[in-house]
Structure formats: C-alpha cells, structure tokens
C-alpha cells in the first residue's frame, strides 16, 4: 500500500496529467487552420524527437534498444503504435469538426470497454453491477445513434482504439516513457517523410512564416509526452482504485471546455446518453464496496 505522502504526491501527478489531457482541445483549437491529418502527423513527429531526447537524458537508450531487439515486445509495440496514432488522429479530427462532446463520450465509455475486454479477452469475472454498467454504455451509444441517425463513429472509434491500446500495453511489460519512445520512433520514418514531402511540395504548413505556428507544432511533442510522464509518476504512487476515479477528470474537463468555452451544443439527447454513462460509472464505483460487504456477511 502506498505511503500517505507518496499517495498525496501521486494524486497530484495523476490529476495534473488528466487535467492537461482534459484541456488539450484548447491547444489543438489554436491550430484549427491546420488539416487534422497533418496536425496529427506533426504531433507524432515532434513527440518522437522529444521522446528520443528524454530517453537519452534518462540514460535509457540501452534499455530501449534491448526492448526493440525482443521480437514479442517489438510486435506488440508496433500494434500499439498504430492504435495510438489512430486515436490521436480521430481525436484531432473531432476537435477540428467541433465534435468534442462526442469525443468526451468516447473517453467516458472507454473504462467500461476496458472492463468488457477484461472479461472476454482475459477471462475476468463479471459481476452483476459491472454487467449492468456495460449494458448502460451500450444503451448510451444506441441513444446517440438514434438521435444522430447513424452510429456515433467518433465516440466508438476513440473508445475502441484507446481501449485496445490499453489492453495491448497492459500485456506488454514496458514502461510508459520507454513505450512512447518506441511507438513514436516506429512511426517516425513515415511521419517525418510525410512532413518532408509536404514541405518539398510547398503544400504543408511547416515551416511557416508564422513562428507561432511552428512553435505550437513543435511544442505538441512535449505536450504529448509530459502528461504521460506525470501519469506514470502518479500511477506508481497511488492505489488503482484512486487512479480509476481520477481518470474521469479528463473527459469531464473536455466536456466543460467543449460546451462552456468552445460553444458546442449539449442537447437533451446528449444529456440522456451521458446520464447512462455516468450511472454506469456509479455502478462501477459501488461494485467494490458491495462485494466486500457481501464477503463480510458470508464469513
């Protein structure tokens, strides 16, 4: 069990990470004139460069090299790199197209998807409360699909890509920063080639006569890696249950940013969909105490 002072520091680290992730739409909104695909590619390029610099500064180059030479780990990180690249691209697309509310719904659903993956892929037991929570998540997506007239692809895609990314990384014994360095490094030849091609053709945004644009694009690398480092530091110091509650800070802030700052509408149907998900999260929170209470009664 974490010591009290470590737990306090861990909560601060993790809360800082989730807060940065939660307000990230404001950062990408400042670059709304950049095509989403190009913006996502720049995020991967500068994150790879920054992660490589951090790896060297931490003296982890030899350790990362050993990971890359391990076939099983390399294959797993190759898959996770594709999943996280897809997730980043869909997320930036959602921001560019003013669909951040739907993106927030996807990240609310993600923990429930992780539970489903644990049951069907890892053979974990599913309690009645958790089963009801997953059913509510399905109802939330169905309601959103009915009001939109089609499946809410952004919410579903974000939940699936990040959920499976978490599943792959859970089964891959590699640290968060080492993994990020390898994932973005595997993508670097392709993303760097794309940036170079756009620059050669004169169709890309970078390099720009506007130094502010160049600065925002380059800083996207540290802005991606820093919250991950904070999250890793927090995860080592807090209980998993505490971390589970903190993870809802990010989509909550994203939802607030979308509706209160960026002016996205929040219709009654959104309220019903989010209400189903919020109720599902309450059931998940109650699951542990209920099981402990039943175990005490049985003993």
N, C-alpha and C positions, 0 to 999 in steps of 0.2 A: 504494500500500500504506500502511495507517495507520502512523503513528509509534508506537514502543513505548509511550510514556507515554499516548498517546491510546488505544491498544488496551487498556491496563490500565484506564483510566477507562471506556472503552466497555463492557468486560466487567462492571465494577461496576454501571454504569447498567442494562444489559440484565438482569443477574442479579437486580437489585433489582426490576425490572418483573415478571419471570417469577415471582419469589418472592411478590410481592403477589398476582398472579393465582392462584398455586398455593394460597395460604391463604385466598383470598376466601370459600370456603364457610363458614368460621368466622364471618365478618362477617354473611353472609346468614342463618346459623343463629340469630343473636341476634334476628332478626326473623321467626322461623318462625311467629309468630302472625298475620302479615300475609299475606293471599291472594297467591299468586305473581304474578298479573296486575297487581294493584295495586302490589306491590313493584317490579315491572319498570317500570311507568309512572312511579313516583316516581324511579326511577333515571334515566330519560330526562329527566324534568323538571329535576331538580337538576343533572344533568350539563350540560344545555343552558344553564342560568343560569350555572354555574361556567365553562363553556367560553366563553360570551359575555364574562364578566368578564376572563378570561385574554386573549382576543382584543383587547379594548380596552387592557389593560395592556401587551401586546406591541406595540401600535401597528399591528395587522394588520387593522383594520376596513376600510380602503380596499382592501387586497389581497383580503380575503374578499368584499367587495362586487363586485370585478371577476370573481371566480370564479363567483359566483351569476348574474352577467349573461351568462356564457358558456353558451349553451344545452347544448352537449355535456357540459360538466362538471356542470352542474346536473342533467341527466338521469341521469348516472352516479352522482352522489352521492345522488339520490333513490332509486335502486335499492339502493345500499349501505346507506342508512339503514334501509330495510325489512329487509334481510338481517341487519344487526347488531341491530335491535330484536327480530327473531325469535330470533336466537341468545341474546340476553340473557334473553328470556322463557323459552325452553326450559331454559336453564341454571338459572335460579332455580326453575323447576318441578321440575327434577331434585333440587335440594337440598331443597326442601320435601317431596318424596316419598321422601327417603332413597335416591336412586339416583345418588349421586355417583360410585360406582365405574364405572357405565356412562358417566357424563359424562366421566370421565377417559379411558376407552377411546376415546370420540369424539375427544378432543383429541390422543390418540396417533395415531389414524388420519388426522387432518387433513393432516399433511405429505405422507402418501402420496397422499391425494386431490389435493393441490396438484400433485404430480408427474403424476398422470393428467390433470389439467386442462391442464398444460403440453404434454403430448403430443397430446391430442385437440383442444384449443382453440387452442393456439399453434404447433402443428407441431414441437415439440421432439423430438429423437431419444430413443428409449427403449432403454437398454442392457439386457442380459440380467439383470444384477443388480437393476436398478430394476423390470424386468418381474416378476421373482420376488418382489420386495418387495410390489408391488401385489397379486399373486396371494395372498400370505400375509395381507394385510389383508382380502381377500375371504373367505379361509378363517376368519379370526378372527371376522368378522361372522356367517358361516354357523354356526360352533360356538355362538356366543352365541344365535343364533336358535333352534337346535335345543334347547338347554337351557331357554330361556325358553318355547318353544312358539310364538313369534312373532318378527317382526323387531325387533331392539333399536332402537326408533324414536328414543330419546333420543340414543344414540351416533351413529346415522346422521344424524339431523337436525342435531346440533351440528357434525359434520364437514362436512356439505353447506353449511349456512348460513355457517359461518366460512370454509370453503374457497372458496366463490363470492364471499364478501365480499372475501377477499384477492385473488382474481382480478380483481374489478371495480376495487379500489383500485390494483392493480398497473398497470392500464391507464389510470388517472386521475392525471395529474401534479399532485397536490395534497398539501401537507404533512399530516402526521398530525394535528396540533392544529387546523389550519385545516379539515381534512376533518371532524374530530369536531364542531367548532363548527357547521358547515353541516348535517351529518347530524342532530344533535340539534335544531338550530334548525328544520329542516324538519318534524320530528315535534312540535315544541313546541306549536303551536296545538291539536293533537289531544290530546296528553298533559296539557297544562295544563287543557284543557276537561274532561277526564275527572276530574282531581283536584278541580276546582271543582264539578263535578256531584256527585261523591261527598260533598264537604263540605256542599253545599246540601241534599242528601237526608239527610244525617246517617248515611250508610252507610259512609263512608270512615274510614280510620284516622287521617287528618290533617285538621285539627290534633287532637292528642291531649292529654288531661290529663297524660299522662306525658311530661315534657320529654325524657327519654332516648330515647323512641321517635321524637319529632320530630327530635331531634339525629341519630340514626342514619339516618333517612330523608334528611335534608338532606346529611349528610356522604357519602352514597352518590355524590353528584355529584363532589366532589374525589377520592374513592376510585376512581372510574372514570377520571378524566382524568389523575391523577398517574402511574400506571404507564404510561399511553400516552406521556406526555411523557418519562419515563425510557427507555422503549423507543426512542423517536425519537432521543434523545440517544445511546443506545448504538449504534443501527444506523448512525449516521453515522461512528462511530469504529472499528468492528470489521469484520473480513472476514465475508463472507456465510457461509462455512463455520463460523466460530466462532459466529455467530448461530444457525445451524441446529442446532448441538449444544445451545446454551443453551435453545432453545425446549422441550426435553423436560423441563426443570426444573419447569415449571408443572404438567403432568399428573402428574408423579412426586410432587410435593408434595400435589397434590389427592388422589391415591390414598392417600398416607400419612395425610392428615387424615381421609379417609373411614373408613379401616379402623382406625387407631390411636387417634383422638380421638373421632370421632362414632359409632364402633361398628358400621359397616356390615359385613356378612359378605363374605368373599372366598372363594368356593367353588373347587373343583378346576377347574370349567369356566371360571371367570374366569382362573385361572392358565394354562390352555391357550390361551385367547383372547389374553390379554396376552402370553403367550410367543410366539405367532405374530407379534404386532405388534413386540415387542422384537427378535425375529430379523430381521424386515423392516427395522427401523431400523439394525441392524448391517450388513445388506447395503447399505443406502444409504450408510453411513459408509465401507464398503470400496470403493464404486463409483469414487470419485475416484482413490484410490491405485492401484487395479487398472488403470484406463485410462491413468494416467500411466506405469505400469510397462510396459504393452504398447506405448505410444508410443515409449518409450526403446528397447525391444527392436527395434522396427521401423525406427528411424533409424540 
